[in-house]
């Protein structure tokens, strides 16, 4: 089973139409695909670095950035439009094996579990791996049906500066502890039956979307902060 390549992708600096932003990336049987979900508000170089690390260490064919309509654990009232976040993310990604998509908006889903369940059911011959930062593992137990996510596909957790201890000591990490594989076995992860997960070290970027937004508010002044 396969989907055609997306058309109408934005060129650097260009806009993205709603249809192009929501197009599901090309995929075919047996492909090893990492799923990296988030608001991407905004996308930044640490997202790209984490994706390249996952591509290399997990021996993936592609990584999909799943730009969500909104994070149910956050206040989304000031969230920029999906098309704007997808356009910026595609400029930041600038890699032939990183696909940026907002297809979840067309599914009408609110939770990562719904997207994971849909892809696992719709594309059973694609070897998906769920990718998240260590900060998300630290609060993974707050996610809707987090155990079901772990049961549906293998997971890779990418280290973040200052997050290692909290992540590995978290409720979710302890609950899933017996399914953690050695980092040296990371290339095998996509082929393993879930639950299975690995913690990837080597990325220590302090950059975050929250920090970027805070810096922008500081530069733009109070008037921009209330818009």
ROSE-4610 file (N, C-alpha, C; in Angstrom, 1 decimal, always signed):
// ROSE-4610
residu = [X/X/X/X/X/X/X/X/X/X/X/X/X/X/X/X/X/X/X/X/X/X/X/X/X/X/X/X/X/X/X/X/X/X/X/X/X/X/X/X/X/X/X/X/X/X/X/X/X/X/X/X/X/X/X/X/X/X/X/X/X/X/X/X/X/X/X/X/X/X/X/X/X/X/X/X/X/X/X/X/X/X/X/X/X/X/X/X/X/X/X/X/X/X/X/X/X/X/X/X/X/X/X/X/X/X/X/X/X/X/X/X/X/X/X/X/X/X/X/X/X/X/X/X/X/X/X/X/X/X/X/X/X/X/X/X/X/X/X/X/X/X/X/X/X/X/X/X/X/X/X/X/X/X/X/X/X/X/X/X/X/X/X/X/X/X/X/X/X/X/X/X/X/X/X/X/X/X/X/X/X/X/X/X/X/X/X/X/X/X/X/X/X/X/X/X/X/X/X/X/X/X/X/X/X/X/X/X/X/X/X/X/X/X/X/X/X/X/X/X/X/X/X/X/X/X/X/X/X/X/X/X/X/X/X/X/X/X/X/X/X/X/X/X/X/X/X/X/X/X/X/X/X/X/X/X/X/X/X/X/X/X/X/X/X/X/X/X/X/X/X/X/X/X/X/X/X/X/X/X/X/X/X/X/X/X/X/X/X/X/X/X/X/X/X/X/X/X/X/X/X/X/X/X/X/X/X/X/X/X/X/X/X/X/X/X/X/X/X/X/X/X/X/X/X/X/X/X/X/X/X/X/X/X/X/X/X/X/X/X/X/X/X/X/X/X/X/X/X/X/X/X/X/X/X/X/X/X/X/X/X/X/X/X/X/X/X/X/X/X/X/X/X/X/X/X/X/X/X/X/X/X/X/X/X/X/X/X/X/X/X/X/X/X/X/X/X/X/X/X/X/X/X/X/X/X/X/X/X/X/X/X/X/X/X/X/X/X/X/X/X/X/X/X/X/X/X/X/X/X/X/X/X/X/X/X/X/X/X/X/X/X/X/X/X/X/X/X/X/X/X/X/X/X/X/X/X/X/X/X/X/X/X/X/X/X/X/X/X/X/X/X/X/X/X/X/X/X/X/X/X/X/X/X/X/X/X/X/X/X/X/X/X/X/X/X/X/X/X/X/X/X/X/X/X/X/X/X/X/X/X/X/X/X/X/X/X/X/X/X/X/X/X/X/X/X/X/X/X/X/X/X/X/X/X/X/X/X/X/X/X/X/X/X/X/X/X/X/X/X/X/X/X/X/X/X/X/X/X/X/X/X/X/X/X/X/X/X/X/X/X/X/X/X/X/X/X/X/X/X/X/X/X/X/X/X/X/X/X/X/X/X/X/X/X/X/X/X/X/X/X/X/X/X/X/X/X/X/X/X/X/X/X/X/X/X/X/X/X/X/X/X/X/X/X/X/X/X/X/X/X/X/X/X/X/X/X/X/X/X/X/X/X/X/X/X/X/X/X/X/X/X/X/X/X/X/X/X/X/X/X/X/X/X/X/X/X/X/X/X/X/X/X/X/X/X/X/X/X/X/X]
num = [1/1/1/2/2/2/3/3/3/4/4/4/5/5/5/6/6/6/7/7/7/8/8/8/9/9/9/10/10/10/11/11/11/12/12/12/13/13/13/14/14/14/15/15/15/16/16/16/17/17/17/18/18/18/19/19/19/20/20/20/21/21/21/22/22/22/23/23/23/24/24/24/25/25/25/26/26/26/27/27/27/28/28/28/29/29/29/30/30/30/31/31/31/32/32/32/33/33/33/34/34/34/35/35/35/36/36/36/37/37/37/38/38/38/39/39/39/40/40/40/41/41/41/42/42/42/43/43/43/44/44/44/45/45/45/46/46/46/47/47/47/48/48/48/49/49/49/50/50/50/51/51/51/52/52/52/53/53/53/54/54/54/55/55/55/56/56/56/57/57/57/58/58/58/59/59/59/60/60/60/61/61/61/62/62/62/63/63/63/64/64/64/65/65/65/66/66/66/67/67/67/68/68/68/69/69/69/70/70/70/71/71/71/72/72/72/73/73/73/74/74/74/75/75/75/76/76/76/77/77/77/78/78/78/79/79/79/80/80/80/81/81/81/82/82/82/83/83/83/84/84/84/85/85/85/86/86/86/87/87/87/88/88/88/89/89/89/90/90/90/91/91/91/92/92/92/93/93/93/94/94/94/95/95/95/96/96/96/97/97/97/98/98/98/99/99/99/100/100/100/101/101/101/102/102/102/103/103/103/104/104/104/105/105/105/106/106/106/107/107/107/108/108/108/109/109/109/110/110/110/111/111/111/112/112/112/113/113/113/114/114/114/115/115/115/116/116/116/117/117/117/118/118/118/119/119/119/120/120/120/121/121/121/122/122/122/123/123/123/124/124/124/125/125/125/126/126/126/127/127/127/128/128/128/129/129/129/130/130/130/131/131/131/132/132/132/133/133/133/134/134/134/135/135/135/136/136/136/137/137/137/138/138/138/139/139/139/140/140/140/141/141/141/142/142/142/143/143/143/144/144/144/145/145/145/146/146/146/147/147/147/148/148/148/149/149/149/150/150/150/151/151/151/152/152/152/153/153/153/154/154/154/155/155/155/156/156/156/157/157/157/158/158/158/159/159/159/160/160/160/161/161/161/162/162/162/163/163/163/164/164/164/165/165/165/166/166/166/167/167/167/168/168/168/169/169/169/170/170/170/171/171/171/172/172/172/173/173/173/174/174/174/175/175/175/176/176/176/177/177/177/178/178/178/179/179/179/180/180/180/181/181/181/182/182/182/183/183/183/184/184/184/185/185/185/186/186/186/187/187/187/188/188/188/189/189/189/190/190/190/191/191/191/192/192/192/193/193/193/194/194/194/195/195/195/196/196/196/197/197/197/198/198/198/199/199/199/200/200/200/201/201/201/202/202/202/203/203/203/204/204/204/205/205/205/206/206/206/207/207/207/208/208/208/209/209/209/210/210/210/211/211/211/212/212/212/213/213/213/214/214/214/215/215/215/216/216/216/217/217/217/218/218/218/219/219/219/220/220/220/221/221/221/222/222/222/223/223/223/224/224/224/225/225/225/226/226/226/227/227/227]
x = [+0.8/+0.0/+0.9/+0.5/+1.3/+0.4/+0.9/+0.2/+1.1/+0.6/+1.4/+2.1/+3.2/+3.9/+3.0/+3.3/+2.5/+2.8/+1.8/+2.0/+1.7/+2.2/+1.9/+2.7/+3.8/+4.6/+5.2/+5.3/+5.8/+7.3/+7.7/+9.2/+9.6/+10.9/+11.4/+10.8/+10.2/+9.5/+8.1/+7.6/+6.3/+5.2/+4.0/+2.9/+2.5/+1.7/+1.2/-0.3/-0.9/-2.4/-2.9/-4.2/-4.7/-4.6/-4.9/-4.9/-3.4/-2.5/-1.1/-0.6/-1.0/-0.6/-1.1/-2.2/-2.9/-2.6/-1.8/-1.5/-0.6/-1.1/-0.2/+1.0/+2.2/+3.4/+3.3/+4.2/+4.3/+4.8/+4.3/+4.7/+4.4/+5.2/+5.0/+5.3/+4.9/+5.1/+6.6/+6.8/+8.1/+8.9/+8.4/+9.2/+9.3/+10.5/+10.7/+10.6/+9.5/+9.1/+9.0/+9.7/+9.6/+8.5/+7.7/+6.6/+7.0/+7.2/+7.6/+6.5/+5.6/+4.5/+4.7/+4.0/+4.1/+3.4/+3.3/+2.7/+3.6/+4.9/+5.9/+5.6/+5.6/+5.2/+6.3/+7.4/+7.6/+8.6/+8.7/+9.8/+11.1/+12.1/+13.5/+14.5/+15.8/+16.9/+17.0/+16.6/+16.6/+15.7/+14.5/+13.6/+14.3/+15.0/+15.7/+16.9/+17.6/+18.7/+18.2/+17.1/+16.6/+16.1/+15.6/+15.1/+16.3/+17.4/+18.5/+19.2/+19.2/+19.7/+18.9/+17.6/+16.7/+16.9/+17.0/+17.2/+18.4/+19.5/+20.8/+20.8/+20.4/+20.6/+19.6/+18.4/+17.3/+17.3/+18.1/+18.2/+16.8/+16.2/+14.9/+15.0/+13.9/+13.9/+13.4/+12.5/+12.0/+11.5/+11.4/+10.7/+9.6/+8.4/+7.3/+7.2/+7.1/+6.8/+5.2/+4.6/+3.1/+2.8/+2.4/+2.1/+0.6/+0.4/-0.9/-1.8/-3.1/-4.0/-4.0/-3.6/-3.5/-3.2/-2.5/-2.1/-3.2/-3.8/-4.9/-4.4/-3.1/-2.5/-2.1/-2.3/-1.8/-2.9/-2.7/-3.7/-3.4/-4.3/-4.1/-4.7/-5.1/-5.8/-4.9/-3.6/-2.7/-1.9/-2.3/-1.6/-1.8/-0.7/-0.8/-1.5/-2.0/-2.7/-1.8/-2.5/-1.7/-0.9/-1.4/-0.7/+0.6/+0.5/+1.7/+2.8/+2.4/+3.3/+3.9/+3.1/+3.7/+4.7/+4.4/+5.3/+6.6/+6.6/+7.8/+8.6/+7.9/+8.5/+9.2/+8.6/+9.2/+10.5/+10.5/+11.7/+12.8/+12.4/+13.4/+13.9/+13.0/+13.4/+14.5/+14.2/+15.1/+15.9/+15.3/+15.9/+15.1/+15.6/+14.8/+14.1/+14.5/+13.9/+13.1/+12.8/+11.9/+10.7/+9.5/+8.3/+7.5/+6.9/+6.1/+4.6/+3.8/+2.4/+1.4/+0.3/-0.7/-2.0/-1.8/-2.9/-3.8/-3.4/-4.2/-5.4/-5.3/-6.4/-7.6/-7.3/-8.4/-9.0/-8.2/-8.8/-9.7/-9.6/-10.4/-10.1/-8.8/-8.3/-7.8/-7.8/-7.3/-6.1/-6.0/-5.0/-4.0/-2.8/-1.8/-2.2/-2.8/-3.3/-4.1/-5.0/-5.9/-5.2/-4.1/-3.3/-2.5/-1.9/-1.1/-2.0/-3.2/-4.1/-4.5/-4.8/-5.2/-4.1/-2.9/-1.8/-1.4/-1.4/-1.1/-2.2/-3.4/-4.5/-4.5/-4.3/-4.4/-3.2/-2.0/-0.8/+0.0/-0.6/+0.0/+1.4/+1.7/+3.0/+4.1/+3.8/+4.8/+5.3/+6.6/+7.2/+7.4/+6.4/+6.4/+7.1/+7.8/+8.4/+7.9/+7.4/+7.0/+8.2/+8.5/+9.6/+9.2/+9.8/+9.5/+10.7/+10.7/+11.8/+11.7/+12.8/+12.8/+11.8/+11.6/+10.6/+9.2/+8.9/+7.6/+7.5/+8.5/+8.5/+8.3/+8.8/+8.6/+7.2/+6.4/+4.9/+4.0/+4.6/+3.9/+2.7/+2.7/+1.6/+0.4/+0.5/-0.6/-1.3/-0.7/-1.3/-2.5/-3.4/-4.6/-4.1/-4.4/-4.2/-2.7/-1.8/-0.4/+0.1/-0.5/+0.0/-0.4/-1.6/-2.0/-1.1/-0.5/+0.5/+1.7/+2.2/+3.3/+3.0/+1.8/+1.4/+1.2/+1.1/+0.8/+2.1/+3.1/+4.3/+5.5/+6.7/+7.9/+8.1/+8.9/+9.1/+10.6/+11.0/+12.3/+12.3/+13.0/+13.0/+14.4/+14.4/+15.6/+15.9/+17.1/+17.6/+17.5/+17.2/+17.2/+18.0/+18.7/+19.5/+18.6/+19.1/+18.4/+17.2/+16.9/+15.7/+15.9/+17.1/+17.4/+16.9/+17.3/+16.9/+15.4/+14.7/+13.3/+12.6/+13.1/+12.5/+12.6/+13.8/+14.0/+13.5/+13.2/+12.6/+11.1/+10.5/+9.1/+8.2/+6.9/+5.9/+5.9/+5.9/+5.8/+7.1/+8.3/+9.5/+9.6/+9.2/+9.2/+8.3/+7.1/+6.1/+6.5/+7.2/+7.6/+9.1/+9.6/+11.1/+11.5/+10.7/+11.2/+11.2/+10.6/+10.5/+11.6/+12.4/+13.5/+14.6/+15.1/+16.2/+17.5/+18.6/+19.9/+20.1/+20.7/+20.9/+21.7/+22.6/+23.3/+22.4/+21.2/+20.3/+19.3/+19.5/+18.6/+18.2/+19.2/+18.8/+17.8/+17.6/+16.6/+15.2/+15.0/+13.8/+12.6/+12.7/+11.6/+11.1/+11.9/+11.5/+10.9/+11.0/+10.5/+9.0/+8.4/+7.0/+6.8/+5.9/+5.7/+5.0/+5.2/+6.0/+7.5/+8.2/+9.6/+10.0/+11.1/+11.5/+13.0/+13.6/+15.0/+15.2/+16.2/+16.5/+17.8/+17.7/+18.8/+19.6/+20.8/+21.7/+22.4/+23.0/+23.8/+23.3/+22.0/+21.5/+21.3/+22.0/+22.0/+21.7/+20.8/+20.4/+19.5/+19.8/+18.9/+17.7/+17.7/+16.6/+15.3/+14.2/+12.9/+11.9/+10.8/+9.8/+9.3/+9.1/+8.7/+9.7/+11.0/+12.0/+12.0/+11.8/+11.8/+10.6/+9.4/+8.3/+8.5/+9.1/+9.4/+10.3/+11.4/+12.3/+11.7/+10.8/+10.1/+9.2/+8.5/+7.6/+8.5/+9.7/+10.5/+11.0/+11.3/+11.7/+10.6/+9.4/+8.3/+7.6/+7.7/+7.2/+5.8/+5.2/+3.9/+2.8/+2.8/+1.7/+1.5/+2.7/+2.6/+2.1/+2.5/+2.2/+0.7/-0.1/-1.5/-2.3/-1.6/-2.3/-2.8]
y = [-1.2/+0.0/+1.2/+2.3/+3.5/+4.7/+5.8/+7.1/+7.9/+8.7/+9.5/+10.6/+11.1/+12.2/+13.4/+14.2/+15.5/+16.4/+17.1/+18.2/+19.5/+20.6/+21.9/+22.3/+21.6/+22.0/+23.4/+24.0/+25.4/+25.4/+26.3/+26.6/+27.4/+27.6/+28.4/+29.8/+30.1/+31.4/+31.5/+30.4/+30.4/+29.9/+30.2/+29.8/+28.4/+27.8/+26.4/+26.5/+25.9/+25.9/+24.9/+25.0/+24.1/+22.6/+22.4/+21.1/+20.5/+21.3/+20.8/+20.6/+21.4/+21.2/+19.9/+19.5/+18.3/+17.0/+17.1/+15.9/+14.9/+13.7/+12.6/+12.3/+12.2/+11.9/+10.6/+10.5/+9.2/+8.1/+6.9/+5.8/+4.5/+3.5/+2.2/+1.0/-0.2/-1.3/-1.5/-1.8/-2.1/-0.9/+0.3/+1.5/+1.7/+2.2/+2.4/+3.9/+4.3/+5.7/+6.1/+7.2/+7.8/+8.8/+8.8/+9.8/+10.7/+12.0/+13.0/+14.1/+13.9/+14.8/+16.0/+17.1/+18.3/+19.5/+20.5/+21.8/+22.5/+22.3/+23.0/+24.5/+25.1/+26.5/+27.3/+27.6/+27.2/+26.0/+25.4/+24.4/+25.1/+24.3/+24.9/+23.8/+24.2/+23.4/+22.1/+22.2/+21.0/+19.9/+20.3/+19.4/+18.6/+19.4/+18.8/+17.9/+18.4/+17.6/+16.3/+16.3/+15.1/+14.1/+14.7/+13.8/+13.2/+13.9/+13.4/+12.3/+12.5/+11.5/+10.3/+10.4/+9.2/+8.5/+9.3/+8.7/+7.8/+8.3/+7.6/+6.5/+6.7/+5.7/+4.6/+4.9/+3.9/+3.3/+3.8/+3.3/+3.4/+4.6/+4.9/+5.3/+5.1/+5.6/+7.0/+7.4/+8.7/+9.1/+10.4/+10.9/+11.8/+11.6/+12.5/+13.5/+14.8/+15.7/+15.9/+15.4/+15.5/+16.8/+17.8/+19.2/+19.1/+19.1/+18.9/+20.1/+19.9/+21.0/+21.8/+21.1/+21.7/+20.7/+21.1/+20.2/+20.2/+19.1/+19.1/+19.4/+19.3/+19.6/+21.1/+21.9/+23.3/+24.2/+25.5/+26.5/+26.8/+26.6/+26.7/+28.0/+28.9/+30.1/+31.0/+31.0/+31.9/+31.1/+29.8/+29.0/+29.5/+29.7/+30.1/+29.1/+29.5/+28.6/+27.4/+26.3/+25.1/+25.3/+26.0/+26.2/+27.0/+27.9/+28.8/+27.9/+27.1/+26.2/+25.2/+24.6/+23.7/+24.3/+25.5/+26.2/+26.5/+27.0/+27.2/+25.9/+24.9/+23.6/+23.0/+23.2/+22.7/+23.5/+24.7/+25.5/+25.1/+24.8/+24.4/+23.0/+22.1/+20.7/+20.5/+21.1/+21.2/+19.9/+18.8/+17.5/+16.6/+15.8/+15.0/+13.8/+13.5/+12.4/+12.8/+14.1/+14.6/+15.1/+14.6/+15.0/+15.8/+16.9/+17.7/+17.6/+17.3/+17.1/+17.5/+18.1/+18.4/+17.5/+16.3/+15.4/+15.1/+15.2/+14.9/+15.8/+17.0/+18.0/+17.4/+16.7/+16.1/+14.9/+14.2/+13.1/+13.5/+14.8/+15.3/+14.7/+14.4/+13.8/+14.9/+14.6/+15.5/+14.9/+13.6/+12.9/+12.1/+12.0/+11.2/+9.8/+9.2/+7.8/+7.6/+8.6/+8.4/+8.3/+9.2/+9.2/+7.9/+7.5/+6.2/+5.0/+5.0/+3.9/+3.8/+5.0/+5.1/+4.6/+5.1/+4.7/+3.2/+2.7/+1.3/+0.4/+0.8/+0.0/+0.2/+1.5/+1.8/+1.3/+1.3/+0.9/-0.1/-1.3/-2.3/-2.8/-2.6/-3.1/-2.1/-0.9/+0.2/+0.0/+0.1/-0.1/+1.3/+1.7/+3.0/+3.0/+4.1/+4.3/+5.6/+5.7/+6.9/+7.6/+8.9/+9.6/+10.7/+10.9/+12.0/+12.4/+13.7/+14.2/+13.7/+13.7/+13.3/+14.1/+15.3/+16.1/+15.5/+15.0/+14.4/+13.0/+12.3/+11.0/+11.3/+12.4/+12.8/+13.0/+13.4/+13.6/+12.7/+11.6/+10.7/+10.1/+9.9/+9.3/+10.2/+11.5/+12.4/+12.3/+11.7/+11.6/+10.6/+10.9/+10.1/+8.7/+7.6/+6.3/+6.0/+6.5/+6.4/+5.0/+4.1/+2.7/+2.1/+2.5/+2.0/+2.4/+3.6/+4.1/+3.2/+2.9/+2.0/+0.6/+0.2/-1.1/-1.2/+0.0/+0.0/+0.1/+0.8/+0.9/+1.1/+0.7/+1.0/+2.5/+2.9/+4.3/+4.6/+5.7/+6.2/+7.6/+7.7/+8.9/+9.6/+10.8/+11.5/+12.4/+12.3/+13.1/+14.6/+15.3/+16.8/+17.3/+18.4/+19.0/+19.2/+18.6/+18.8/+17.9/+17.0/+16.2/+14.8/+14.3/+12.8/+12.2/+12.8/+12.2/+12.2/+13.3/+13.4/+12.4/+12.2/+11.4/+9.9/+9.5/+8.1/+7.7/+8.7/+8.4/+8.6/+8.9/+9.2/+8.0/+8.2/+7.1/+6.2/+6.8/+6.0/+5.2/+5.8/+5.1/+3.9/+4.1/+3.0/+1.9/+2.3/+1.3/+0.5/+1.1/+0.5/+0.0/+0.0/-0.2/-1.6/-2.6/-3.9/-4.0/-3.1/-3.1/-2.2/-1.6/-0.7/-1.6/-1.3/-2.0/-1.2/-1.9/-1.2/-0.2/+0.9/+1.8/+1.3/+0.3/-0.3/-1.1/-1.5/-2.2/-1.3/+0.0/+0.9/+0.6/+0.2/-0.1/-1.2/-2.0/-3.1/-2.6/-1.4/-1.0/-1.1/-0.6/-0.6/-2.0/-3.0/-4.4/-5.1/-4.5/-5.2/-5.1/-6.1/-6.0/-5.2/-4.2/-3.4/-4.1/-3.7/-2.5/-2.7/-1.7/-1.7/-0.2/+0.2/+1.6/+1.7/+2.8/+3.0/+4.5/+4.8/+6.2/+6.5/+7.5/+7.9/+9.1/+8.9/+10.1/+10.7/+11.8/+12.5/+13.8/+14.2/+15.5/+16.3/+17.4/+18.2/+19.7/+19.9/+21.3/+21.8/+23.1/+23.7/+24.4/+24.4/+25.1/+24.5/+25.4/+24.9/+25.9/+25.4/+26.3/+27.3/+26.9/+27.8/+28.9/+28.6/+29.6/+30.6/+30.1/+30.9/+31.9/+31.4/+32.3/+33.3/+32.9/+33.9/+35.0/+34.6/+35.5/+36.5/+36.0/+36.9/+37.9/+37.4/+38.3/+39.4/+39.1/+40.1/+41.1/+40.7/+41.6/+42.4/+41.8/+42.6/+43.5/+43.3/+44.3/+43.9/+44.6/+44.3/+44.3/+45.1/+45.2/+43.9/+43.2/+42.0/+40.8/+40.9/+39.9/+39.7/+40.8/+40.7/+40.5/+40.3/+40.1/+38.7]
z = [+0.0/+0.0/+0.0/-0.7/-0.8/-1.0/-0.6/-0.8/-1.8/-2.7/-3.6/-2.9/-3.5/-2.9/-2.8/-1.8/-1.6/-2.7/-3.2/-4.2/-3.5/-4.1/-3.6/-2.4/-2.2/-1.0/-1.1/+0.0/+0.0/-0.3/-1.1/-1.3/-0.1/+0.1/+1.2/+1.1/+2.3/+2.3/+1.8/+1.2/+0.6/+1.5/+1.1/+1.9/+1.6/+2.5/+2.3/+2.3/+1.3/+1.3/+2.3/+2.8/+3.7/+3.2/+1.9/+1.4/+1.4/+1.0/+1.0/+2.4/+3.4/+4.8/+5.4/+4.9/+5.5/+4.7/+3.7/+2.8/+3.6/+3.5/+4.2/+3.3/+3.9/+3.1/+2.4/+1.4/+0.7/+1.6/+1.5/+2.3/+1.5/+1.7/+1.1/+2.0/+1.6/+2.5/+2.9/+4.2/+4.8/+5.1/+4.8/+5.1/+6.7/+7.1/+8.5/+8.8/+9.5/+9.6/+11.0/+11.4/+12.7/+12.7/+13.8/+13.9/+15.1/+14.7/+15.7/+15.8/+16.8/+16.9/+17.8/+17.6/+18.4/+17.8/+18.5/+18.0/+17.1/+17.2/+16.4/+16.3/+17.5/+17.6/+18.3/+17.6/+16.2/+16.1/+14.9/+14.7/+14.8/+15.3/+15.4/+15.2/+15.3/+14.9/+15.8/+17.0/+17.9/+17.4/+16.9/+16.2/+15.1/+14.3/+13.2/+13.6/+14.6/+15.1/+15.7/+16.5/+17.0/+15.9/+14.9/+13.8/+13.0/+12.8/+12.2/+13.0/+14.4/+15.3/+15.2/+15.2/+15.1/+13.7/+12.7/+11.3/+11.4/+11.9/+11.9/+12.9/+14.2/+15.2/+15.1/+14.6/+14.5/+13.1/+12.2/+10.8/+10.1/+10.3/+9.7/+8.2/+7.5/+6.1/+6.1/+7.0/+7.0/+8.4/+8.6/+9.8/+9.4/+10.0/+9.7/+10.9/+10.7/+11.7/+11.7/+12.7/+12.8/+13.5/+12.7/+13.3/+13.7/+15.0/+15.6/+15.5/+15.4/+15.4/+16.7/+17.8/+19.1/+20.2/+21.2/+22.3/+23.3/+23.6/+24.6/+26.1/+26.3/+27.6/+27.7/+26.6/+26.6/+26.2/+26.5/+26.1/+24.6/+23.8/+22.3/+21.8/+22.6/+22.1/+21.3/+21.6/+20.8/+19.8/+19.5/+18.6/+17.2/+16.4/+15.0/+14.2/+13.0/+12.2/+11.8/+11.5/+11.1/+9.9/+8.9/+7.7/+7.9/+8.8/+9.1/+9.8/+10.7/+11.5/+10.5/+9.6/+8.7/+7.7/+7.3/+6.3/+7.0/+8.2/+8.9/+9.2/+9.6/+9.9/+8.6/+7.5/+6.2/+5.9/+6.2/+6.0/+7.0/+8.2/+9.2/+8.9/+8.5/+8.3/+7.2/+6.0/+4.9/+4.7/+4.7/+4.5/+3.7/+2.8/+1.9/+2.6/+3.8/+4.5/+5.7/+5.8/+6.8/+6.1/+6.4/+5.9/+6.9/+6.6/+7.5/+7.1/+8.0/+7.6/+8.8/+8.4/+9.4/+9.2/+8.7/+8.3/+9.4/+10.7/+11.8/+11.8/+11.3/+11.3/+10.5/+9.4/+8.6/+9.3/+10.2/+10.9/+12.0/+12.4/+13.5/+14.9/+15.1/+16.3/+17.3/+18.6/+19.6/+20.3/+20.3/+21.1/+20.2/+20.6/+19.9/+19.7/+20.8/+20.7/+19.4/+19.1/+18.0/+16.7/+16.6/+15.3/+15.2/+16.3/+16.4/+16.0/+16.6/+16.3/+14.9/+14.3/+12.9/+12.0/+12.2/+11.3/+11.5/+12.7/+12.9/+12.2/+12.2/+11.6/+10.1/+9.7/+8.2/+7.4/+8.1/+7.4/+8.2/+8.3/+9.2/+8.7/+7.4/+6.9/+7.0/+7.4/+7.7/+9.1/+9.3/+10.6/+11.2/+11.9/+12.6/+13.9/+14.3/+15.6/+16.1/+17.3/+17.9/+18.5/+18.2/+18.7/+19.6/+20.7/+21.6/+22.4/+22.8/+23.6/+25.1/+25.8/+27.2/+28.0/+27.7/+28.5/+28.4/+27.2/+27.1/+27.8/+27.9/+28.6/+30.1/+30.6/+32.0/+32.4/+31.4/+31.7/+30.8/+30.3/+29.4/+30.0/+31.3/+32.0/+32.1/+31.7/+31.6/+30.3/+29.3/+28.0/+28.0/+27.1/+26.9/+26.4/+27.1/+26.7/+26.4/+27.2/+27.0/+26.9/+27.7/+27.7/+26.4/+25.8/+24.5/+23.4/+23.5/+22.5/+22.5/+23.7/+23.9/+23.4/+23.4/+23.0/+21.5/+20.8/+19.4/+18.5/+19.0/+18.2/+19.1/+18.7/+19.5/+19.6/+20.7/+21.0/+21.1/+20.7/+20.9/+21.6/+22.7/+23.5/+23.3/+22.9/+22.6/+23.8/+24.3/+25.4/+25.2/+26.2/+26.2/+27.4/+27.2/+28.3/+29.6/+30.6/+31.9/+32.1/+31.2/+31.3/+31.6/+31.5/+31.6/+32.9/+34.0/+35.3/+35.5/+35.2/+35.4/+34.5/+33.3/+32.3/+32.7/+33.0/+33.4/+34.7/+35.6/+36.9/+36.9/+35.7/+35.6/+35.8/+36.0/+36.2/+35.0/+33.8/+32.5/+32.3/+32.5/+32.3/+33.3/+34.5/+35.5/+35.1/+34.7/+34.3/+33.1/+32.2/+31.0/+31.0/+32.2/+32.4/+31.8/+31.9/+31.5/+29.9/+29.3/+27.8/+27.2/+28.0/+27.5/+26.9/+25.8/+25.2/+25.3/+25.2/+25.3/+24.1/+24.3/+23.3/+22.1/+22.3/+21.3/+20.3/+20.8/+20.0/+19.3/+19.3/+18.7/+17.3/+16.4/+15.1/+14.9/+15.9/+15.9/+16.2/+16.8/+17.4/+16.5/+15.2/+14.3/+14.0/+14.2/+13.9/+15.1/+16.3/+17.5/+17.7/+18.3/+18.6/+19.8/+19.8/+21.0/+22.1/+23.3/+23.7/+23.7/+23.2/+23.2/+23.1/+23.8/+23.7/+24.0/+23.5/+23.7/+24.1/+24.9/+25.2/+24.5/+23.6/+22.8/+23.4/+23.7/+24.2/+23.0/+23.3/+22.2/+21.8/+22.1/+21.7/+23.0/+23.1/+24.3/+24.0/+23.1/+22.7/+23.8/+24.2/+25.2/+24.5/+23.2/+22.5/+22.7/+22.8/+22.9/+22.3/+21.9/+21.3/+22.3/+23.6/+24.6/+24.8/+24.8/+25.0/+23.8/+22.6/+21.4/+21.5/+21.9/+22.0/+23.1/+24.2/+25.3/+24.8/+24.0/+23.5/+22.6/+21.7/+20.8/+21.5/+22.5/+23.3/+23.9/+24.4/+25.0/+24.0/+22.7/+21.7/+21.2/+21.1/+20.5/+21.4/+22.7/+23.7/+24.1/+25.1/+25.7/+24.7/+23.7/+22.7/+22.0/+21.6/+20.9/+21.8/+23.1/+24.1/+24.3/+24.1/+24.3/+23.1/+21.9/+20.7/+20.5]
